Amino acid sequence: MKAFATSVTAAASCFTLSAFAACEQPSMVAVPDGETASMEELLAAQENVKTYLADMEVYLACLNEELETAGEDAPAEFKSLMVTRHNAAVTEMETVAAAFNQQVQAYRAANPEEADSP
């Protein structure tokens, strides 16, 4: 009976870990230097940042779904890891958005004649 319980626990752990692996975090995007970037580079970066943020929203939803699927009986370590990954992803999103906005301001400062900057 003990061997059966161990097998069930191991199988449940594998299921939890395989479900966890289903959530793949998108790669962070590069933000060009606003002082030296062209308008085209900045606009391309803007699109990349928008796509990245949308992909990160999907990733966050996946993490939340995995946590909900695991339920209240999920191991505390799993819950803690999922919450940590969620919080780290939100922090990364905020950092990327802030970096992009900072470089837009740098572009505007370096190119005051450009009225239609992102």
DSSP file (Angstrom, degrees, kcal/mol; ACC not computed):
  #  RESIDUE AA STRUCTURE BP1 BP2  ACC     N-H-->O    O-->H-N    N-H-->O    O-->H-N    TCO  KAPPA ALPHA  PHI   PSI    X-CA   Y-CA   Z-CA
    1    1 A M     >        0   0    0      0, 0.0     4,-2.3     0, 0.0     5,-0.2   0.000 360.0 360.0 360.0 -39.4    0.0    0.0    0.0
    2    2 A K  H  >  +     0   0    0      1,-0.2     4,-2.2     2,-0.2     5,-0.2   0.890 360.0  52.2 -64.3 -38.6    2.9    2.3    0.8
    3    3 A A  H  > S+     0   0    0      2,-0.2     4,-2.3     1,-0.2    -1,-0.2   0.881 108.6  51.5 -63.9 -38.3    4.4    1.7   -2.6
    4    4 A F  H  > S+     0   0    0      2,-0.2     4,-2.5     1,-0.2    -2,-0.2   0.926 109.7  48.7 -64.2 -44.8    1.1    2.6   -4.2
    5    5 A A  H  X S+     0   0    0     -4,-2.3     4,-2.4     1,-0.2    -2,-0.2   0.886 111.5  50.3 -62.8 -39.3    0.8    5.9   -2.3
    6    6 A T  H  X S+     0   0    0     -4,-2.2     4,-2.5     2,-0.2    -1,-0.2   0.904 110.7  49.4 -65.0 -41.3    4.4    6.7   -3.2
    7    7 A S  H  X S+     0   0    0     -4,-2.3     4,-2.6     2,-0.2    -2,-0.2   0.904 111.5  48.6 -64.4 -42.0    3.6    6.0   -6.9
    8    8 A V  H  X S+     0   0    0     -4,-2.5     4,-2.5     2,-0.2    -2,-0.2   0.918 112.3  48.6 -64.9 -42.9    0.5    8.2   -6.8
    9    9 A T  H  X S+     0   0    0     -4,-2.4     4,-2.3     2,-0.2    -2,-0.2   0.914 112.5  48.2 -62.9 -43.3    2.5   11.0   -5.1
   10   10 A A  H  X S+     0   0    0     -4,-2.5     4,-2.3     2,-0.2    -2,-0.2   0.909 112.2  49.2 -63.5 -42.4    5.2   10.8   -7.7
   11   11 A A  H  X S+     0   0    0     -4,-2.6     4,-2.4     2,-0.2    -2,-0.2   0.906 111.1  49.7 -64.3 -41.1    2.7   10.7  -10.6
   12   12 A A  H  X S+     0   0    0     -4,-2.5     4,-2.7     2,-0.2    -1,-0.2   0.898 110.0  51.1 -64.3 -39.7    1.0   13.8   -9.1
   13   13 A S  H  X S+     0   0    0     -4,-2.3     4,-2.7     2,-0.2    -2,-0.2   0.916 110.2  48.8 -63.5 -42.2    4.3   15.6   -8.8
   14   14 A C  H  X S+     0   0    0     -4,-2.3     4,-2.8     2,-0.2     5,-0.2   0.904 111.5  50.0 -63.7 -40.8    5.1   14.8  -12.4
   15   15 A F  H  X S+     0   0    0     -4,-2.4     4,-2.5     2,-0.2     5,-0.2   0.936 111.8  47.8 -62.2 -45.8    1.7   16.0  -13.5
   16   16 A T  H  X S+     0   0    0     -4,-2.7     4,-2.2     1,-0.2    -2,-0.2   0.921 114.9  45.4 -62.1 -44.4    2.1   19.3  -11.6
   17   17 A L  H  X S+     0   0    0     -4,-2.7     4,-2.0     2,-0.2    -1,-0.2   0.885 113.1  49.5 -68.7 -37.5    5.6   19.8  -12.9
   18   18 A S  H  X S+     0   0    0     -4,-2.8     4,-0.6     2,-0.2    -2,-0.2   0.881 112.1  48.2 -70.2 -35.1    4.5   19.0  -16.5
   19   19 A A  H >< S+     0   0    0     -4,-2.5     3,-1.0    -5,-0.2     4,-0.4   0.904 110.5  52.4 -66.6 -40.2    1.6   21.4  -16.2
   20   20 A F  H >< S+     0   0    0     -4,-2.2     3,-1.3     1,-0.3    -2,-0.2   0.874 103.8  57.1 -62.1 -38.3    3.9   24.0  -14.8
   21   21 A A  H 3< S+     0   0    0     -4,-2.0    -1,-0.3     1,-0.3    -2,-0.2   0.675  89.5  75.9 -68.8 -16.0    6.2   23.6  -17.8
   22   22 A A  T << S+     0   0    0     -3,-1.0     2,-0.9    -4,-0.6    -1,-0.3   0.756  78.8  80.0 -68.2 -23.2    3.4   24.4  -20.1
   23   23 A C    <   -     0   0    0     -3,-1.3     2,-0.6    -4,-0.4    -1,-0.1  -0.758  67.2-170.9 -88.5 108.2    3.7   28.1  -19.3
   24   24 A E        -     0   0    0     -2,-0.9    38,-0.1     0, 0.0    -3,-0.0  -0.888  17.9-134.2-106.3 122.5    6.5   29.5  -21.3
   25   25 A Q        -     0   0    0     -2,-0.6    31,-0.1     1,-0.1     3,-0.1  -0.548  25.9-118.2 -73.5 129.9    7.7   33.0  -20.5
   26   26 A P        -     0   0    0      0, 0.0     2,-0.1     0, 0.0    -1,-0.1  -0.277  34.6 -97.9 -63.4 153.4    8.2   35.2  -23.6
   27   27 A S        -     0   0    0      1,-0.1     2,-0.1     0, 0.0     0, 0.0  -0.466  41.9-105.6 -70.9 143.8   11.7   36.5  -24.2
   28   28 A M        -     0   0    0     -2,-0.1     2,-0.2    -3,-0.1    -1,-0.1  -0.392  36.9-125.0 -67.6 148.1   12.4   40.0  -23.1
   29   29 A V        -     0   0    0     -2,-0.1     2,-0.3    -3,-0.1    -1,-0.1  -0.626  16.7-114.8 -96.4 155.2   12.6   42.6  -25.9
   30   30 A A        -     0   0    0     -2,-0.2    18,-0.1     0, 0.0    19,-0.1  -0.690  21.3-153.9 -86.9 140.0   15.4   45.0  -26.7
   31   31 A V        -     0   0    0     -2,-0.3    11,-0.1    17,-0.1     3,-0.1  -0.970  18.9-130.3-114.4 122.1   14.7   48.7  -26.3
   32   32 A P        -     0   0    0      0, 0.0     2,-0.6     0, 0.0     5,-0.0  -0.245  30.8 -92.4 -70.7 159.8   16.9   50.9  -28.5
   33   33 A D    >>  -     0   0    0      1,-0.2     4,-2.1    73,-0.1     3,-1.0  -0.611  32.8-149.3 -70.8 117.5   18.8   53.9  -27.1
   34   34 A G  T 34 S+     0   0    0     -2,-0.6    -1,-0.2     1,-0.3    76,-0.1   0.764  91.5  60.7 -63.0 -27.5   16.5   56.8  -27.7
   35   35 A E  T 34 S+     0   0    0      1,-0.2    -1,-0.3    74,-0.1    -2,-0.0   0.800 121.0  22.5 -71.3 -27.8   19.3   59.3  -28.1
   36   36 A T  T <4 S+     0   0    0     -3,-1.0    -2,-0.2     2,-0.1    -1,-0.2   0.532  98.3 106.0-116.9 -10.1   20.7   57.5  -31.2
   37   37 A A     <  -     0   0    0     -4,-2.1     2,-0.1     1,-0.1     3,-0.0  -0.354  65.3-124.6 -73.5 151.2   17.8   55.4  -32.5
   38   38 A S     >  -     0   0    0      1,-0.1     4,-2.2    -2,-0.1     5,-0.2  -0.460  28.3-107.0 -84.1 166.4   15.9   56.4  -35.7
   39   39 A M  H  > S+     0   0    0      1,-0.2     4,-2.7     2,-0.2     5,-0.2   0.897 122.3  54.0 -59.7 -40.3   12.2   57.0  -35.6
   40   40 A E  H  > S+     0   0    0      1,-0.2     4,-2.4     2,-0.2    -1,-0.2   0.902 108.0  48.8 -62.1 -42.1   11.8   53.7  -37.5
   41   41 A E  H  > S+     0   0    0      2,-0.2     4,-2.3     1,-0.2    -1,-0.2   0.899 112.6  48.3 -64.2 -40.3   13.8   51.8  -34.9
   42   42 A L  H  X S+     0   0    0     -4,-2.2     4,-2.1     2,-0.2    -2,-0.2   0.895 111.8  48.9 -68.3 -40.2   11.7   53.3  -32.1
   43   43 A L  H  X S+     0   0    0     -4,-2.7     4,-1.9     2,-0.2    -2,-0.2   0.890 111.6  49.7 -66.3 -38.7    8.4   52.5  -33.9
   44   44 A A  H  X S+     0   0    0     -4,-2.4     4,-2.3     1,-0.2    -2,-0.2   0.907 110.9  49.8 -64.6 -41.3    9.6   48.9  -34.4
   45   45 A A  H  X S+     0   0    0     -4,-2.3     4,-2.8     1,-0.2    -2,-0.2   0.878 106.4  56.3 -64.0 -37.3   10.5   48.7  -30.8
   46   46 A Q  H  X S+     0   0    0     -4,-2.1     4,-2.3     2,-0.2    -1,-0.2   0.923 109.1  45.8 -60.7 -44.0    7.1   50.1  -29.8
   47   47 A E  H  X S+     0   0    0     -4,-1.9     4,-2.5     2,-0.2    -2,-0.2   0.902 112.5  51.0 -65.0 -40.9    5.5   47.2  -31.8
   48   48 A N  H  X S+     0   0    0     -4,-2.3     4,-2.7     2,-0.2    -2,-0.2   0.898 110.4  49.0 -63.1 -40.4    7.8   44.7  -30.2
   49   49 A V  H  X S+     0   0    0     -4,-2.8     4,-2.8     2,-0.2     5,-0.2   0.915 110.7  50.3 -66.2 -43.0    7.0   46.0  -26.7
   50   50 A K  H  X S+     0   0    0     -4,-2.3     4,-2.1     2,-0.2    -2,-0.2   0.926 113.4  45.6 -60.3 -44.5    3.3   45.8  -27.4
   51   51 A T  H  X S+     0   0    0     -4,-2.5     4,-2.7     2,-0.2    -2,-0.2   0.922 112.8  50.8 -64.3 -44.3    3.6   42.2  -28.6
   52   52 A Y  H  X S+     0   0    0     -4,-2.7     4,-2.5     1,-0.2    -2,-0.2   0.930 110.6  48.3 -58.9 -47.4    5.8   41.3  -25.7
   53   53 A L  H  X S+     0   0    0     -4,-2.8     4,-1.8     1,-0.2    -1,-0.2   0.887 112.5  48.8 -63.6 -38.8    3.3   42.8  -23.2
   54   54 A A  H  X S+     0   0    0     -4,-2.1     4,-1.6    -5,-0.2    -1,-0.2   0.914 112.0  48.9 -66.2 -42.2    0.4   40.9  -24.8
   55   55 A D  H  X S+     0   0    0     -4,-2.7     4,-2.1     1,-0.2    -2,-0.2   0.874 109.3  53.0 -64.5 -36.8    2.4   37.7  -24.8
   56   56 A M  H  X S+     0   0    0     -4,-2.5     4,-2.8     2,-0.2    -1,-0.2   0.852 104.0  56.1 -67.5 -34.1    3.3   38.3  -21.1
   57   57 A E  H  X S+     0   0    0     -4,-1.8     4,-2.2     2,-0.2    -1,-0.2   0.905 107.8  48.7 -62.8 -40.0   -0.4   38.7  -20.3
   58   58 A V  H  X S+     0   0    0     -4,-1.6     4,-2.2     2,-0.2    -2,-0.2   0.910 110.9  50.9 -63.7 -42.4   -1.0   35.3  -21.9
   59   59 A Y  H  X S+     0   0    0     -4,-2.1     4,-2.5     2,-0.2    -2,-0.2   0.920 109.9  49.2 -61.0 -45.3    1.8   33.9  -19.8
   60   60 A L  H  X S+     0   0    0     -4,-2.8     4,-2.5     1,-0.2    -1,-0.2   0.903 110.0  51.2 -62.5 -40.9    0.4   35.4  -16.6
   61   61 A A  H  X S+     0   0    0     -4,-2.2     4,-2.5     2,-0.2    -1,-0.2   0.893 109.4  51.5 -62.9 -38.8   -3.0   33.9  -17.4
   62   62 A C  H  X S+     0   0    0     -4,-2.2     4,-2.7     2,-0.2    -2,-0.2   0.930 109.5  49.0 -63.2 -46.0   -1.4   30.5  -17.9
   63   63 A L  H  X S+     0   0    0     -4,-2.5     4,-2.2     1,-0.2    -2,-0.2   0.928 112.7  48.0 -59.4 -44.8    0.4   30.8  -14.5
   64   64 A N  H  X S+     0   0    0     -4,-2.5     4,-2.5     1,-0.2    -1,-0.2   0.905 111.7  50.0 -62.9 -41.6   -2.9   31.7  -12.9
   65   65 A E  H  X S+     0   0    0     -4,-2.5     4,-2.9     1,-0.2    -1,-0.2   0.907 110.0  50.2 -64.1 -42.3   -4.7   28.8  -14.6
   66   66 A E  H  X S+     0   0    0     -4,-2.7     4,-2.1     2,-0.2    -1,-0.2   0.892 111.5  48.8 -63.3 -39.1   -2.1   26.3  -13.5
   67   67 A L  H  X S+     0   0    0     -4,-2.2     4,-1.2    -5,-0.2    -2,-0.2   0.914 113.7  46.0 -67.2 -42.7   -2.4   27.5   -9.9
   68   68 A E  H  < S+     0   0    0     -4,-2.5    -2,-0.2     1,-0.2    -1,-0.2   0.897 111.8  51.9 -65.6 -40.1   -6.1   27.3  -10.0
   69   69 A T  H  < S+     0   0    0     -4,-2.9    -2,-0.2     1,-0.2    -1,-0.2   0.883 105.1  55.5 -64.1 -38.7   -6.0   23.8  -11.7
   70   70 A A  H  < S-     0   0    0     -4,-2.1     3,-0.3    -5,-0.2    -1,-0.2   0.836 100.0-165.3 -64.5 -31.6   -3.6   22.6   -9.0
   71   71 A G    ><  -     0   0    0     -4,-1.2     3,-1.4     1,-0.2    -1,-0.1  -0.059  39.2 -49.2  77.3-177.1   -6.2   23.7   -6.4
   72   72 A E  T 3  S+     0   0    0      1,-0.3    -1,-0.2    -4,-0.1    -2,-0.1   0.740 131.2  61.8 -66.4 -24.4   -6.0   24.1   -2.7
   73   73 A D  T 3  S+     0   0    0     -3,-0.3    -1,-0.3     2,-0.0    -2,-0.2   0.429  75.8 120.3 -85.6   2.3   -4.3   20.8   -2.2
   74   74 A A  S <  S-     0   0    0     -3,-1.4    -3,-0.0    -7,-0.2     5,-0.0  -0.333  78.6 -90.9 -63.5 147.5   -1.3   21.8   -4.3
   75   75 A P     >  -     0   0    0      0, 0.0     4,-2.1     0, 0.0     3,-0.4  -0.290  30.4-122.8 -59.2 144.5    2.0   21.6   -2.4
   76   76 A A  H  > S+     0   0    0      1,-0.2     4,-2.7     2,-0.2     5,-0.2   0.841 112.1  57.6 -58.0 -35.1    2.9   24.9   -0.7
   77   77 A E  H  > S+     0   0    0      2,-0.2     4,-2.5     1,-0.2    -1,-0.2   0.901 106.1  48.9 -64.2 -40.4    6.2   24.9   -2.7
   78   78 A F  H  > S+     0   0    0     -3,-0.4     4,-2.6     2,-0.2    -2,-0.2   0.941 112.4  47.7 -63.9 -47.2    4.3   24.8   -6.0
   79   79 A K  H  X S+     0   0    0     -4,-2.1     4,-2.4     1,-0.2     5,-0.2   0.927 113.1  48.7 -58.9 -46.0    2.0   27.6   -4.9
   80   80 A S  H  X S+     0   0    0     -4,-2.7     4,-2.4     1,-0.2    -1,-0.2   0.904 111.4  49.6 -62.5 -42.0    5.0   29.7   -3.8
   81   81 A L  H  X S+     0   0    0     -4,-2.5     4,-2.6     2,-0.2    -1,-0.2   0.915 111.2  48.7 -64.2 -43.2    6.9   29.1   -7.0
   82   82 A M  H  X S+     0   0    0     -4,-2.6     4,-2.4     2,-0.2    -2,-0.2   0.907 112.7  47.6 -65.0 -41.3    3.9   30.1   -9.2
   83   83 A V  H  X S+     0   0    0     -4,-2.4     4,-2.7    -5,-0.2    -1,-0.2   0.902 112.2  50.5 -66.0 -40.1    3.3   33.3   -7.2
   84   84 A T  H  X S+     0   0    0     -4,-2.4     4,-2.4    -5,-0.2    -2,-0.2   0.919 111.3  47.7 -63.3 -43.8    7.0   34.1   -7.4
   85   85 A R  H  X S+     0   0    0     -4,-2.6     4,-2.2     2,-0.2    -2,-0.2   0.905 112.5  50.2 -64.1 -40.9    7.0   33.6  -11.2
   86   86 A H  H  X S+     0   0    0     -4,-2.4     4,-2.3     2,-0.2    -2,-0.2   0.948 112.8  45.3 -61.1 -50.1    3.9   35.7  -11.5
   87   87 A N  H  X S+     0   0    0     -4,-2.7     4,-2.3     1,-0.2    -2,-0.2   0.882 112.4  51.1 -64.4 -38.5    5.3   38.6   -9.5
   88   88 A A  H  X S+     0   0    0     -4,-2.4     4,-2.4    -5,-0.2    -1,-0.2   0.890 109.7  50.8 -65.3 -38.5    8.6   38.4  -11.3
   89   89 A A  H  X S+     0   0    0     -4,-2.2     4,-2.5     2,-0.2    -2,-0.2   0.910 110.0  49.2 -65.6 -42.0    6.8   38.6  -14.7
   90   90 A V  H  X S+     0   0    0     -4,-2.3     4,-2.4     2,-0.2    -2,-0.2   0.926 111.6  49.3 -63.0 -43.7    4.8   41.6  -13.6
   91   91 A T  H  X S+     0   0    0     -4,-2.3     4,-2.2     1,-0.2    -2,-0.2   0.907 111.0  50.1 -61.2 -42.0    8.0   43.3  -12.4
   92   92 A E  H  X S+     0   0    0     -4,-2.4     4,-2.7     2,-0.2    -2,-0.2   0.912 109.8  50.7 -63.2 -42.9    9.7   42.5  -15.7
   93   93 A M  H  X S+     0   0    0     -4,-2.5     4,-2.5     1,-0.2     5,-0.2   0.928 111.2  48.0 -60.3 -45.3    6.7   43.9  -17.7
   94   94 A E  H  X S+     0   0    0     -4,-2.4     4,-2.4     1,-0.2    -1,-0.2   0.887 111.9  50.5 -62.7 -38.8    6.8   47.1  -15.7
   95   95 A T  H  X S+     0   0    0     -4,-2.2     4,-2.6     2,-0.2    -2,-0.2   0.913 111.0  47.4 -66.5 -44.0   10.5   47.4  -16.2
   96   96 A V  H  X S+     0   0    0     -4,-2.7     4,-2.5     2,-0.2    -2,-0.2   0.929 113.6  47.9 -64.0 -44.9   10.3   46.9  -20.0
   97   97 A A  H  X S+     0   0    0     -4,-2.5     4,-2.5     1,-0.2    -2,-0.2   0.916 113.5  47.4 -62.7 -43.0    7.5   49.5  -20.3
   98   98 A A  H  X S+     0   0    0     -4,-2.4     4,-2.3    -5,-0.2    -1,-0.2   0.900 111.4  51.0 -65.0 -40.6    9.4   52.0  -18.2
   99   99 A A  H  X S+     0   0    0     -4,-2.6     4,-2.1     2,-0.2    -2,-0.2   0.917 111.0  48.3 -63.5 -43.0   12.6   51.5  -20.2
  100  100 A F  H  X S+     0   0    0     -4,-2.5     4,-2.1     1,-0.2    -2,-0.2   0.948 112.2  48.1 -62.8 -47.4   10.7   52.0  -23.4
  101  101 A N  H  X S+     0   0    0     -4,-2.5     4,-2.1     1,-0.2    -1,-0.2   0.877 110.0  53.3 -61.0 -37.1    9.0   55.2  -22.1
  102  102 A Q  H  X S+     0   0    0     -4,-2.3     4,-2.0     1,-0.2    -1,-0.2   0.897 109.5  48.0 -63.6 -40.6   12.4   56.4  -20.9
  103  103 A Q  H  X S+     0   0    0     -4,-2.1     4,-2.3     2,-0.2    -2,-0.2   0.809 107.3  55.7 -73.5 -29.1   13.9   55.9  -24.3
  104  104 A V  H  X S+     0   0    0     -4,-2.1     4,-2.6     2,-0.2    -1,-0.2   0.923 109.1  47.8 -63.8 -43.7   11.0   57.7  -26.0
  105  105 A Q  H  X S+     0   0    0     -4,-2.1     4,-2.2     1,-0.2    -2,-0.2   0.895 110.9  50.7 -63.5 -39.1   11.7   60.7  -23.8
  106  106 A A  H  X S+     0   0    0     -4,-2.0     4,-2.1     2,-0.2    -1,-0.2   0.895 110.2  50.5 -64.4 -39.4   15.4   60.5  -24.7
  107  107 A Y  H  X S+     0   0    0     -4,-2.3     4,-1.7     2,-0.2    -2,-0.2   0.936 110.6  48.8 -62.6 -46.7   14.5   60.4  -28.4
  108  108 A R  H  < S+     0   0    0     -4,-2.6    -2,-0.2     1,-0.2    -1,-0.2   0.881 111.8  49.2 -61.8 -38.6   12.3   63.4  -28.0
  109  109 A A  H  < S+     0   0    0     -4,-2.2    -1,-0.2     1,-0.2    -2,-0.2   0.880 115.2  43.8 -68.1 -37.4   15.0   65.3  -26.1
  110  110 A A  H  < S+     0   0    0     -4,-2.1    -2,-0.2     1,-0.2    -1,-0.2   0.684 124.3  35.7 -80.4 -18.3   17.6   64.4  -28.8
  111  111 A N    ><  +     0   0    0     -4,-1.7     3,-1.9    -5,-0.2    -1,-0.2  -0.528  63.2 161.2-133.8  65.4   15.2   65.2  -31.7
  112  112 A P  T 3  S+     0   0    0      0, 0.0    -1,-0.1     0, 0.0    -3,-0.1   0.732  73.4  65.0 -63.4 -19.5   13.1   68.2  -30.6
  113  113 A E  T 3  S+     0   0    0     -3,-0.1     2,-0.8     2,-0.0    -5,-0.1   0.678  81.5  90.9 -75.6 -16.4   12.1   68.9  -34.2
  114  114 A E    <   +     0   0    0     -3,-1.9     3,-0.4     1,-0.2    -3,-0.1  -0.717  48.8 173.4 -82.3 110.7   10.2   65.5  -34.4
  115  115 A A  S    S+     0   0    0     -2,-0.8     2,-0.4     1,-0.2    -1,-0.2   0.766  70.2  57.4 -88.0 -27.8    6.7   66.2  -33.4
  116  116 A D  S    S+     0   0    0      2,-0.0    -1,-0.2     0, 0.0    -2,-0.0  -0.304  71.1 146.4-103.6  49.3    5.2   62.8  -34.2
  117  117 A S              0   0    0     -2,-0.4   -13,-0.0    -3,-0.4   -78,-0.0  -0.510 360.0 360.0 -83.3 157.8    7.4   60.6  -32.0
  118  118 A P              0   0    0      0, 0.0    -1,-0.1     0, 0.0   -14,-0.1   0.480 360.0 360.0 -56.2 360.0    5.9   57.4  -30.4
